[in-house]
Amino acid sequence: MRTAPRRWEVGVHAPLAEYGTVLGRVLAARGLDRESAAAFLDPGASYHDPLLLPDMEHAVAVIRGAVAEGSRIAVYGDYDADGVTACAMLTRVLRAAGADVEPYIPNRMTEGYGLHGAALDELASRGVSCVITVDCGTSSVDVVAGRPRGMRLVVTDHHLPLAPDGIPRLAPADALVNPKLPSNRSPFDALAGAGVAFKLVQALEDARVVPPGSAGRSEALAALGTVADMMPLVGENRIIVRHGLPRLADVTGIRALSEVAGVTPPLRTADVAFAIGPRINAAGRMEDARLALQLCLAEDADIASRFALQLDAQNRERQAAVAAALVDAEARVAELDDGAPAIVLGDSAWPMGIVGLVAGRLAERYARPAFVVCLDPTEAKGSARSVAGVHIVRALDRAAPALLRYGGHAAAAGFSLEANRLDEFRTIVSAAVAEQLADARPERVFAIDCAIDASEATPALCRELAALEPCGLGNPAPLLALRGVRVLGATPFGAERQHVRVVFGGDTGILEATAFHKPSLAEHLPRGRLVDACFSIEMSSWQGQDRVQARLRDLRPARRVELAAAG
């Protein structure tokens, strides 16, 4: 199998007159007109009523009763950054209300994803009579039905309900709050697990179950979970992240982790996505996510610093494990037929905690859905990452007969199966993917908002484009292009020389760009070579001076870019 071919699409729209030339062109390239652009950029946009979410009133009633009675409450989370931040958020808020709260995060290695009957039994033995899940539980039908007698259970989640026979199967909880349910009345349904937990906090505050200001103090962790879980930064997510990012430095543990990661407030979405989120996720991937939970709950700066250093060390282990597994996986992909609709690989040597990262890298590089499995002989566990045009959970619905359990979103999912059924699973899921793809050919598309001259890449342009923040999935940082620029130098850097710094120059100026995780790129960029480059830009400061830093996304030999008008 060969790497998927690349294609550039460069917008050629007239700029919206109310904005700067480049910003106006970017807004137009994204299909916005004068009215919709103003609404998109409006920093005063307000939240939707939390009671529009399914079962929210019932959830508030159950929790109000538990708090009033002095019942012991457990907040049952998940081992990724979304589940950890949501768990920490509700734990903080309910403790502030005077409740007796025990947070619980399952162990990825020994328990796996989701709600587990044994865990509910253990919590009941410790006096817990009310459980609130975050980021899990919608499809735990049997576990919820068989919970300990008398245990009240509120499920808050954002995963798609499973429908192997076309009919959604929903857990029979006392309340099931999930914007993905057909009964949802809220205008926005793409919340993270932490976003759904945040809406619960809003409802609890409105009902005076928790102290005033609880929702405002929860925005930081809600923003972190939203960005780390790669939710689209549009609609209500955009409001959560815009309000929450400036407050992240107020969280003792996140402030300590920022220092270890080398990022300084005010934090940006890129800092969360590439520095903070991966370190929080590293705990669940390499050992036990409870370390990340302890960090998010820490109030003492010295204790938080100790946790942060441990997470940083685990993140380095995670990076090394991913790099080693990718080398092996890439060698196996090279042996696959180029017409294969999906990549399905498994190995007992690949750590369970990193298979999702490997799947993501493969899906991006080959533009095909990737299913990567840790072939544990007891229960093989895998992760899937999709591409445009393939709903990964619906593909897994088709493969349900070969699976023990599964769940997720349209773009990413987890699953488990018996190790000896991997070939059967590969056959079924590949057919399901092929059906969804139809005649679509794999390709990596770079949707470039507009081409600019090097002279336009200035701190002033960075400030102009900052109006689009927060940027991320669903609202990517503007992708810009330079055409016919000369390479003035290409220098590897990093602990393992895995990154490359490239300097471009032309008649209109000079631009420095960084290409991450492309160690061989420098070999193909001799001084003087003419290229087209696409990149995003951001502003950095050094000794009080603002400067432009570009993040290189793609290169090709200089030629006339084929302009593709979007609409």
C-alpha positions in Angstrom: 0.0 0.0 0.0 1.3 3.4 -1.0 0.9 6.7 0.9 -2.2 8.4 -0.2 -1.7 11.1 -2.9 -2.0 14.7 -1.8 -4.2 17.4 -3.4 -4.3 21.1 -2.8 -7.4 23.2 -2.9 -6.8 26.9 -2.7 -9.8 29.2 -2.2 -10.2 32.1 -4.6 -13.0 34.0 -2.9 -13.4 37.8 -2.8 -12.8 38.9 0.8 -15.6 40.0 3.0 -15.3 43.8 3.0 -15.8 44.3 6.7 -12.6 42.5 7.6 -8.9 42.6 6.8 -7.9 41.3 3.4 -6.6 37.9 4.5 -9.1 37.4 7.3 -11.9 38.4 4.9 -10.7 35.8 2.4 -10.5 33.1 5.0 -14.0 33.8 6.2 -15.3 33.7 2.7 -13.4 30.5 1.9 -15.2 28.8 4.8 -18.6 29.7 3.4 -19.5 32.6 5.7 -21.3 35.7 4.6 -21.5 39.0 6.4 -24.2 37.9 8.8 -22.9 34.4 9.6 -19.3 35.7 10.0 -20.4 38.3 12.6 -22.2 35.6 14.5 -19.2 33.3 14.3 -16.8 35.9 15.6 -19.1 37.3 18.3 -17.3 36.8 21.7 -20.6 37.4 23.5 -22.4 34.3 22.2 -24.3 32.7 25.1 -24.9 29.1 26.2 -28.0 27.1 25.4 -30.4 26.1 28.2 -29.0 22.9 29.8 -32.5 21.6 30.4 -32.8 21.1 26.6 -30.6 18.0 26.9 -32.3 14.7 27.4 -33.2 13.7 30.9 -31.4 16.7 32.4 -34.3 17.5 34.8 -34.3 13.9 36.1 -30.5 14.0 36.5 -30.8 17.2 38.6 -33.5 15.7 40.7 -31.6 12.5 41.5 -28.4 14.4 42.4 -30.3 17.0 44.5 -31.8 14.1 46.5 -28.5 12.4 47.0 -26.8 15.7 48.1 -29.7 16.5 50.5 -29.7 13.1 52.0 -25.9 13.1 52.6 -25.6 10.0 50.4 -22.1 8.9 49.2 -21.8 9.8 45.5 -19.3 8.3 43.1 -18.3 10.1 39.9 -17.3 7.4 37.4 -15.1 8.7 34.6 -12.9 7.4 31.8 -9.2 7.1 31.4 -8.7 9.7 28.7 -8.3 13.4 29.1 -12.0 14.0 28.4 -13.2 11.6 31.0 -10.5 12.6 33.6 -11.3 16.3 33.3 -15.1 15.7 33.5 -14.6 13.5 36.5 -12.4 16.1 38.2 -14.9 18.8 37.4 -18.0 17.1 38.9 -15.9 16.0 41.9 -14.8 19.5 42.6 -18.3 21.0 42.2 -20.1 18.4 44.3 -17.5 18.6 47.1 -18.0 22.4 47.1 -21.7 21.7 47.7 -20.8 19.7 50.8 -21.4 16.2 49.2 -19.4 13.1 50.1 -17.8 12.3 46.7 -15.5 9.5 45.5 -14.1 9.8 42.0 -13.5 6.6 40.1 -11.5 6.1 37.0 -11.3 2.5 35.5 -7.8 1.1 34.6 -7.3 0.8 30.9 -5.1 -2.3 31.2 -7.1 -4.3 33.7 -10.7 -3.1 33.2 -10.9 -1.4 29.8 -13.3 1.2 28.6 -16.8 1.8 30.0 -19.0 1.1 33.0 -18.2 -2.2 34.7 -20.5 -4.2 37.0 -17.6 -5.3 39.3 -16.7 -1.6 39.8 -20.3 -0.7 40.7 -20.3 -3.7 43.2 -17.1 -2.4 44.8 -18.4 1.1 45.0 -21.6 -0.2 46.7 -19.5 -2.1 49.2 -17.8 1.2 50.1 -21.1 2.9 50.9 -21.8 4.5 47.5 -25.5 4.7 46.7 -25.5 7.2 43.8 -23.2 7.0 40.8 -22.8 9.7 38.1 -21.0 8.6 35.0 -19.1 11.0 32.7 -18.0 10.2 29.2 -19.4 6.6 29.3 -22.4 4.5 30.1 -24.9 5.0 27.2 -24.6 1.5 25.8 -23.8 -0.3 29.1 -27.3 -1.8 29.0 -26.7 -5.0 31.0 -24.3 -3.4 33.5 -26.8 -0.6 34.3 -29.7 -3.0 34.5 -27.8 -5.3 36.9 -26.4 -2.6 39.1 -26.6 -3.1 42.9 -30.0 -3.0 44.3 -31.0 0.6 45.4 -28.2 2.3 43.6 -29.3 5.5 41.8 -27.4 6.0 38.5 -27.1 9.1 36.3 -25.4 8.6 33.0 -23.8 11.6 31.3 -22.2 10.7 28.0 -21.6 11.9 24.4 -21.0 8.6 22.6 -23.3 7.3 19.9 -25.8 4.7 21.1 -25.0 1.3 19.6 -27.5 -0.1 17.1 -26.2 -3.4 15.7 -29.7 -4.3 14.5 -30.6 -0.7 13.5 -32.4 0.0 16.8 -30.5 2.0 19.5 -29.9 0.1 22.7 -29.9 2.5 25.7 -28.8 1.9 29.3 -31.9 1.9 31.7 -30.4 4.5 34.1 -32.4 6.8 36.4 -31.4 9.6 34.0 -29.5 9.3 30.7 -28.1 12.7 29.6 -26.6 12.5 26.1 -26.9 15.0 23.2 -26.6 12.2 20.7 -30.0 10.7 21.7 -33.0 11.2 19.4 -34.8 13.0 22.2 -32.3 15.8 22.4 -33.8 19.3 22.0 -30.6 21.3 22.4 -29.5 23.1 19.2 -25.9 21.7 19.7 -25.2 18.0 19.9 -21.4 17.8 19.5 -20.3 18.3 23.1 -17.4 16.4 24.6 -18.0 14.3 27.7 -16.6 17.2 29.7 -19.0 19.4 27.8 -22.0 17.3 28.9 -20.7 17.3 32.5 -20.3 21.1 32.2 -24.0 21.4 31.1 -24.9 19.3 34.2 -23.0 21.7 36.4 -25.0 24.6 34.8 -28.3 22.9 35.5 -27.2 22.1 39.1 -26.2 25.7 39.7 -29.5 27.0 38.2 -31.3 24.6 40.6 -29.2 25.8 43.5 -27.8 22.4 44.2 -24.2 23.6 43.9 -22.7 27.0 44.8 -23.1 30.1 42.6 -20.2 30.4 40.2 -19.7 26.7 39.9 -20.2 26.7 36.1 -17.8 29.6 35.6 -15.1 27.8 37.6 -15.8 24.6 35.6 -15.1 26.2 32.2 -11.4 25.6 32.3 -11.6 21.8 32.7 -14.5 21.7 30.2 -12.3 23.5 27.7 -9.4 21.1 28.3 -11.5 18.0 27.8 -13.2 19.5 24.7 -9.9 20.3 22.9 -8.1 17.1 24.1 -11.0 14.9 22.8 -10.8 16.6 19.4 -14.4 17.9 19.4 -15.3 20.4 16.7 -14.7 23.9 17.9 -17.9 25.3 16.6 -21.2 26.2 18.3 -21.3 25.7 22.1 -17.9 24.1 22.1 -16.4 27.3 20.8 -18.0 29.2 23.7 -16.7 26.7 26.3 -13.2 26.8 24.9 -13.1 30.6 24.4 -14.2 31.2 28.0 -12.2 28.3 29.6 -8.8 28.7 28.1 -7.9 31.9 30.0 -9.0 30.2 33.2 -6.8 27.1 32.8 -3.9 28.8 34.6 -6.2 29.1 37.7 -6.2 25.3 38.0 -3.2 24.4 40.2 -2.4 21.1 38.5 -2.7 22.4 35.0 -0.5 25.4 35.9 2.1 22.9 37.1 1.8 20.7 34.0 2.1 23.8 31.8 5.4 24.7 33.4 6.8 21.2 32.9 5.6 21.2 29.3 7.2 24.5 28.6 4.1 26.5 27.7 3.1 29.7 29.3 -0.3 31.4 29.9 -2.4 32.5 28.3 -2.7 29.0 26.9 -3.9 28.4 23.3 -5.8 25.5 21.9 -2.5 24.3 20.3 -0.9 24.3 23.8 -3.7 22.1 25.0 -3.8 19.8 22.0 -0.1 19.2 21.7 1.3 19.8 25.2 -1.2 19.5 28.0 -3.7 17.0 26.6 -1.1 14.4 25.6 0.5 14.5 29.0 -2.8 13.9 30.7 -3.6 11.1 28.3 -0.2 9.6 28.9 -1.3 8.4 32.4 -4.1 6.2 31.1 -2.1 5.0 28.1 1.0 3.9 30.0 -0.1 3.2 33.6 -3.1 4.5 35.5 -5.2 7.6 34.7 -5.8 8.2 38.4 -2.5 10.1 38.4 -3.9 12.6 35.9 -7.1 12.8 38.0 -5.0 13.6 41.1 -3.3 16.3 39.2 -6.6 17.9 38.2 -7.8 17.8 41.8 -4.6 19.0 43.4 -4.7 22.2 45.4 -1.1 22.2 46.7 1.5 23.5 44.2 4.3 21.2 45.3 2.2 18.1 45.1 0.9 19.2 41.7 4.5 19.7 40.5 5.3 16.2 41.5 2.4 14.8 39.6 3.2 16.9 36.6 6.8 15.6 36.5 5.5 12.0 36.6 3.1 12.7 33.8 5.8 14.2 31.7 8.0 11.1 32.2 5.1 8.9 31.1 4.5 11.0 28.1 8.1 10.5 27.0 7.6 6.7 27.4 4.4 7.0 25.4 6.3 8.8 22.5 8.9 6.1 22.4 6.4 3.3 22.4 4.4 5.0 19.6 7.5 5.5 17.5 8.5 1.9 17.8 5.1 0.5 17.0 4.8 2.9 14.0 8.0 1.5 12.5 6.5 -2.0 12.7 3.1 -1.0 11.5 4.4 0.9 8.5 6.3 -2.1 7.4 3.2 -4.2 7.5 1.1 -1.6 5.7 3.7 -1.6 2.9 2.7 -5.2 2.2 -1.0 -4.6 1.9 -2.8 -4.4 -1.4 -3.1 -0.8 -2.5 -6.8 -1.3 -3.1 -7.6 -2.4 0.4 -10.4 -0.1 1.7 -9.2 -0.3 5.3 -6.1 -1.0 7.4 -6.6 -3.7 10.0 -3.5 -4.7 12.0 -2.8 -6.4 15.2 0.2 -7.4 17.4 0.5 -8.7 20.9 3.6 -6.5 21.4 1.8 -3.2 20.8 0.8 -1.6 24.1 -2.9 -1.3 24.5 -2.7 2.4 25.4 -1.1 3.5 22.2 -3.0 1.6 19.5 -5.3 4.6 19.0 -2.4 6.9 18.3 -0.9 4.5 15.8 -4.3 4.1 14.1 -4.6 7.9 13.8 -1.2 8.3 12.2 -1.9 5.5 9.7 -5.4 6.9 8.8 -3.8 10.3 8.2 -0.9 9.0 6.1 -2.9 6.5 3.9 -6.3 8.2 3.9 -8.1 5.0 4.9 -9.8 4.0 8.1 -7.3 2.2 10.4 -8.2 -0.4 13.0 -5.2 -1.3 15.2 -5.4 -4.0 17.9 -3.3 -5.1 20.9 -3.7 -8.9 20.5 -3.9 -9.8 24.2 -4.9 -13.5 24.3 -7.5 -12.9 27.0 -9.3 -10.0 25.3 -7.8 -8.2 22.3 -8.5 -4.5 22.4 -8.3 -2.1 19.5 -8.9 1.5 18.4 -10.2 2.8 15.1 -9.7 6.2 13.4 -11.7 7.1 10.3 -11.5 9.4 7.3 -14.0 11.6 5.5 -16.9 9.5 4.2 -16.7 6.7 6.7 -18.8 6.5 9.9 -16.6 4.3 12.0 -19.3 3.2 14.6 -21.7 2.2 11.8 -18.9 0.1 10.3 -18.4 -1.6 13.7 -22.2 -2.1 13.9 -21.8 -4.4 10.9 -18.9 -6.2 12.6 -20.7 -6.6 15.9 -21.1 -10.4 15.6 -17.3 -10.7 15.8 -16.9 -8.2 18.7 -17.2 -8.4 22.4 -17.9 -4.7 22.8 -17.4 -1.4 21.0 -18.4 2.2 21.0 -17.3 5.7 20.0 -18.0 8.5 17.5 -18.3 8.8 13.8 -14.5 9.5 13.5 -13.0 7.4 16.3 -14.0 4.3 18.3 -12.7 1.6 20.5 -13.6 -2.1 20.4 -12.5 -5.5 21.7 -12.7 -9.1 20.4 -11.2 -12.5 20.8 -7.7 -12.5 19.4 -8.4 -15.5 17.1 -11.2 -13.6 15.4 -9.0 -10.8 14.0 -9.1 -12.2 10.4 -12.9 -12.5 10.6 -13.2 -9.0 11.9 -10.9 -7.7 9.1 -13.1 -9.2 6.4 -16.4 -7.9 7.8 -15.2 -4.4 8.7 -13.3 -4.0 5.4 -16.5 -4.8 3.5 -18.5 -2.3 5.6 -15.9 0.4 5.0 -15.8 -0.3 1.2 -19.6 0.0 1.1 -19.5 3.4 2.7 -16.6 4.7 0.5 -18.2 3.5 -2.7 -16.0 4.8 -5.5 -14.1 7.4 -3.5 -10.3 7.3 -4.0 -8.0 7.7 -1.0 -6.3 11.1 -1.0 -5.1 13.7 1.5 -6.7 17.0 0.8 -5.2 20.3 1.9 -8.0 22.9 2.0 -6.0 26.1 1.8 -7.9 29.2 2.7 -5.8 31.5 0.5 -2.4 32.1 -0.9 -0.3 35.1 0.4 3.0 36.7 -0.2 5.8 36.2 2.3 5.6 40.0 3.1 2.0 39.4 4.5 3.2 36.9 7.1 3.6 39.5 9.9 2.7 39.8 13.5 -0.2 42.1 12.4 -1.6 39.3 10.3 -1.3 36.9 13.3 -3.3 39.4 15.4 -5.9 39.7 12.6 -6.4 35.9 12.3 -6.6 35.6 16.1 -10.3 36.6 15.7 -10.9 33.0 14.5 -9.7 31.5 17.8 -10.3 29.1 19.3 -9.1 27.0 16.4 -9.1 23.2 16.2 -11.1 20.4 14.7 -14.1 21.9 12.8 -12.5 25.3 12.8 -8.9 24.7 11.8 -6.2 27.3 12.0 -6.1 29.1 8.6 -4.1 27.2 6.1 -2.1 29.6 3.9 0.2 29.0 0.9 3.3 30.5 -0.5 4.0 29.9 -4.2 7.4 29.7 -5.9 9.5 30.5 -2.8 13.2 29.5 -2.5 14.6 27.3 0.3 17.3 29.2 2.1 18.0 26.5 4.6 16.6 23.3 6.2 18.0 22.2 9.7 16.9 19.2 11.7 16.4 19.8 15.5 15.0 18.0 18.5 16.3 15.4 20.9 16.4 12.9 18.1 16.5 15.4 15.3 13.0 14.4 14.4 11.8 17.9 13.5 13.0 20.3 10.7 13.2 24.1 10.7 13.0 25.5 7.1 13.7 29.1 6.0 11.9 30.3 2.9 12.8 33.4 1.0 11.6 35.3 -2.1 11.3 38.8 -3.5 8.7 39.7 -0.9 10.4 38.5 2.3 11.5 35.7 4.4 9.5 33.1 6.4 10.7 30.6 9.0 8.6 27.4 9.3 8.8 24.3 11.5 7.9 20.8 10.2 7.2 18.4 13.2 7.9 14.7 13.0 9.4 14.8 9.5 13.1 13.8 10.1 13.9 13.0 6.5 12.5 16.3 5.1 15.8 18.2 5.2 17.4 15.7 2.7 14.9 16.8 0.1 15.3 20.6 0.6 18.7 21.6 -0.8 19.4 25.4 -0.6 18.0 27.2 -3.6 15.2 24.8 -4.4 11.9 26.4 -5.5 8.8 25.1 -3.8 5.2 25.8 -2.9 4.5 25.6 0.8 1.3 25.5 2.8 1.3 26.3 6.5 -0.4 27.9 9.5 1.1 30.8 11.3 1.2 31.9 14.9 3.0 34.6 16.8 5.7 34.0 19.3 7.7 36.4 21.5 11.4 36.4 22.1 13.1 38.9 24.4 10.1 41.2 24.1 10.0 41.0 20.3 7.0 39.6 18.4 7.8 37.3 15.6 6.0 35.0 13.2 6.4 31.2 13.5 4.9 29.0 10.7 3.9 25.4 11.2 4.6 23.7 7.9 1.9 21.3 6.7 2.9 20.4 3.2 5.4 21.1 0.4 5.6 20.4 -3.3 7.9 21.4 -6.2 7.0 24.9 -7.3 4.3 25.0 -9.9 1.1 26.9 -10.6 -1.4 25.9 -7.9 -4.7 24.7 -9.4 -7.3 27.0 -7.8 -10.5 25.3 -6.7 -13.3 27.8 -6.1 -15.4 26.5 -3.3 -18.9 27.3 -4.4 
